[in-house]
Amino acid sequence: MGDDAIDMDTTSTAEAMSRIATAGQAMAGGWRAAGAEITGLGGQLGRGDLGAAFLAGYRDLAARVAGDADHRCQEPGQLAAAGAASIDAYRSADATGGDVILAVDPPAPPG
């Protein structure tokens, strides 16, 4: 790689995208387990007047947090997919760009 070039290390980038995807899968699995536990514990709420008042506000907030967490758990996979697509786009542009440069400014004949 020269000072006037931009190069992507596609192998390292692909490995990083794989690690991001794996981390996202682990995060989603952890959230599923935590969400199930939270839901189970939430079923114990709402007893008595004070509990009923708390539960009214809790359910809406818990549902919003769960929805946000579900959404966030998808983001690492989306990022990894975008990164993988950028590798393909880079390779394609690199190959096409080289052909275009040679067509516009072919190398001088030897001799």
C-alpha positions as CSV (number, residue, x, y, z in Angstrom):
1,M,0.0,0.0,0.0
2,G,1.5,3.3,-1.1
3,D,0.9,6.7,0.5
4,D,-1.5,7.7,-2.3
5,A,-3.6,4.5,-2.2
6,I,-6.5,3.4,-0.1
7,D,-6.5,-0.3,0.5
8,M,-8.9,-2.5,2.5
9,D,-7.5,-5.5,4.3
10,T,-10.4,-7.7,3.2
11,T,-9.3,-10.7,5.3
12,S,-9.1,-8.7,8.5
13,T,-12.3,-6.9,7.7
14,A,-14.2,-10.2,7.1
15,E,-12.8,-11.6,10.4
16,A,-14.0,-8.4,12.2
17,M,-17.5,-8.7,10.7
18,S,-17.6,-12.3,11.8
19,R,-16.7,-11.4,15.3
20,I,-19.3,-8.6,15.3
21,A,-22.0,-11.1,14.1
22,T,-21.0,-13.6,16.8
23,A,-21.1,-11.0,19.5
24,G,-24.6,-9.9,18.3
25,Q,-25.8,-13.5,18.5
26,A,-24.4,-13.8,22.0
27,M,-26.1,-10.5,22.9
28,A,-29.4,-11.7,21.5
29,G,-29.2,-15.0,23.4
30,G,-28.4,-13.2,26.6
31,W,-31.3,-10.8,26.1
32,R,-33.7,-13.7,25.4
33,A,-32.7,-15.3,28.7
34,A,-32.9,-12.0,30.6
35,G,-36.2,-11.1,29.0
36,A,-37.7,-14.4,30.0
37,E,-36.6,-13.9,33.6
38,I,-37.9,-10.3,33.6
39,T,-41.2,-11.5,32.3
40,G,-41.5,-14.2,34.9
41,L,-40.6,-11.8,37.7
42,G,-43.1,-9.3,36.3
43,G,-45.8,-11.8,36.8
44,Q,-45.3,-11.5,40.5
45,L,-46.0,-7.8,40.5
46,G,-49.3,-6.0,41.1
47,R,-50.4,-7.4,44.4
48,G,-52.2,-4.9,46.6
49,D,-53.1,-1.3,46.0
50,L,-49.5,-0.1,45.8
51,G,-48.5,-3.0,43.6
52,A,-51.4,-2.4,41.2
53,A,-50.4,1.3,40.9
54,F,-46.8,0.3,40.2
55,L,-47.7,-2.3,37.7
56,A,-49.8,0.1,35.6
57,G,-46.7,2.1,34.8
58,Y,-44.3,-0.8,34.8
59,R,-45.9,-2.8,32.0
60,D,-45.7,0.0,29.4
61,L,-42.1,0.9,30.3
62,A,-41.0,-2.8,30.4
63,A,-42.6,-3.3,27.0
64,R,-40.7,-0.3,25.6
65,V,-37.4,-1.5,27.0
66,A,-38.0,-5.0,25.7
67,G,-38.8,-3.6,22.2
68,D,-35.7,-1.4,22.2
69,A,-33.5,-4.3,23.4
70,D,-34.9,-6.6,20.7
71,H,-34.1,-3.9,18.1
72,R,-30.6,-3.3,19.5
73,C,-29.9,-7.1,19.4
74,Q,-30.4,-7.0,15.6
75,E,-27.9,-4.2,15.0
76,P,-24.7,-6.1,15.2
77,G,-25.9,-8.6,12.6
78,Q,-27.0,-5.7,10.4
79,L,-23.6,-4.0,10.8
80,A,-21.8,-7.3,10.0
81,A,-23.9,-7.8,6.9
82,A,-23.2,-4.2,5.8
83,G,-19.5,-4.8,6.4
84,A,-19.5,-8.0,4.4
85,A,-21.3,-6.2,1.5
86,S,-18.7,-3.4,1.7
87,I,-15.9,-6.0,1.2
88,D,-17.7,-7.3,-2.0
89,A,-18.2,-3.7,-3.2
90,Y,-14.6,-2.9,-2.5
91,R,-13.4,-5.9,-4.5
92,S,-15.7,-5.1,-7.4
93,A,-14.7,-1.5,-7.5
94,D,-11.0,-2.3,-7.2
95,A,-11.2,-4.7,-10.1
96,T,-13.3,-2.4,-12.2
97,G,-11.2,0.7,-11.3
98,G,-8.0,-1.0,-12.4
99,D,-9.6,-1.9,-15.8
100,V,-10.8,1.6,-16.3
101,I,-7.4,3.1,-15.4
102,L,-5.7,0.8,-17.9
103,A,-8.2,1.6,-20.6
104,V,-7.7,5.4,-20.1
105,D,-3.9,5.3,-19.5
106,P,-2.5,2.0,-20.8
107,P,1.1,1.2,-19.9
108,A,3.7,2.2,-22.3
109,P,5.0,-0.5,-24.6
110,P,8.3,-2.1,-23.6
111,G,11.4,-0.8,-25.2
